[in-house]
């Protein structure tokens, strides 16, 4: 059976004007992952969402892997959901970034406080009661990701491939494979580490999850490289 390596992007730039770019740690996570992948797989193709952090993660992986890594082919279906809109629908006042920063600054750990609000905002989106407020509903997002996966597997024709994407699409793919509830899927999404690898085995129409959220390659370089946001 062939393997799809589902890679969550390296750490993005939380709190910065452009969240979508990798942080310095995110670049290092990608290079470490590239060195690890070099000893594991010779992919026939590399895919990724067309977000900046997806592309930069592949560039960082190439820095560790070497020049023989195939160029990334962008697939919009592997993009993350619009987390900015999801948060704004839950906390409209946070459309003002300065207001959000002030609200979070009162907490000893602003990132943890943001994570709590983010999880509540995502639960509201997934619940379905407010679907008209969102440009892309949860069910639309699920369908988009699985359609992208189906098309990728048809194109891959039995080869090993890498996919640089985000936590949301990885969680949806695992949900689809294991028939998980939405609640379990959200719980799982919250623990997917940056630059982690989940492995999907496939042969024809057969698909199975072999590994979820492996980040041992980061731990081997030091616990400081393990991040979840």
C-alpha positions, 0 to 999 in steps of 0.5 A, spaced: 500 500 500 502 507 498 502 512 503 499 519 504 503 523 509 499 529 512 503 534 514 500 540 519 504 546 517 510 549 521 508 554 527 505 560 524 506 567 526 500 568 532 499 575 534 503 578 528 500 582 522 500 576 517 499 570 521 499 566 515 507 566 515 511 561 518 515 564 525 522 562 525 520 556 530 516 554 524 521 554 519 526 550 523 520 545 525 520 544 517 527 543 516 527 538 522 521 534 518 525 535 512 531 531 514 526 526 518 522 525 511 529 524 507 530 517 511 523 515 510 520 516 503 522 518 496 515 522 494 512 522 487 509 528 488 508 534 493 501 537 494 499 543 499 493 548 500 495 555 497 496 558 503 502 562 505 504 557 511 503 551 507 507 553 501 513 556 506 512 549 510 514 545 504 520 550 502 522 549 509 522 541 508 526 542 502 531 545 506 532 539 510 530 534 505 534 536 499 533 539 492 530 532 490 524 534 493 518 535 488 515 542 487 509 543 491 502 543 487 497 547 490 490 544 491 485 549 494 481 544 497 486 543 502 486 550 505 484 551 512 477 554 514 477 561 515 478 562 522 478 569 522 471 569 520 469 564 525 472 568 531 469 574 528 462 571 528 463 569 535 466 575 538 464 581 533 468 586 537 474 582 535 474 585 528 478 590 531 485 587 532 487 592 537 481 590 541 482 583 541 489 584 543 487 588 549 482 583 551 487 578 551 493 582 554 489 582 561 490 574 561 497 571 564 497 567 558 494 570 552 495 565 547 491 560 552 486 565 553 485 565 545 485 558 544 479 557 549 475 563 545 477 559 539 474 553 541 468 556 543 467 559 536 469 553 532 464 549 536 458 555 534 460 554 527 460 546 527 453 546 531 450 548 524 445 553 528 448 559 525 450 556 518 447 563 514 452 567 517 458 563 514 461 563 507 463 556 508 459 552 513 462 546 517 459 541 512 461 545 506 468 544 509 468 537 510 465 536 503 471 540 500 477 537 504 474 530 502 473 531 495 480 534 494 483 527 498 479 523 493 482 527 487 489 527 490 488 519 490 486 518 483 492 523 481 497 519 485 496 512 482 499 508 488 505 513 489 507 516 496 505 523 496 506 529 501 501 534 503 502 540 507 496 542 510 492 545 516 489 541 522 482 542 520 483 538 514 487 533 517 482 532 522 476 532 517 480 526 513 481 522 520 474 523 522 472 521 515 476 515 515 474 513 522 467 515 522 468 520 528 463 525 531 464 532 530 465 533 538 471 528 537 473 531 531 474 538 534 478 534 540 482 531 536 484 537 532 486 541 538 492 536 539 495 536 532 502 539 533 505 543 528 510 540 523 507 533 525 505 527 520 499 523 520 499 517 515 494 514 510 495 508 507 491 507 500 490 502 495 485 503 490 478 504 494 481 502 500 484 507 505 486 506 512 489 511 518 496 508 520 499 514 524 496 520 527 500 526 529 507 523 530 512 529 532 517 524 535 522 527 530 521 534 533 522 531 540 528 528 538 531 535 537 528 538 543 521 539 547 522 547 545 520 545 538 513 542 539 508 547 539 500 546 537 499 553 535 
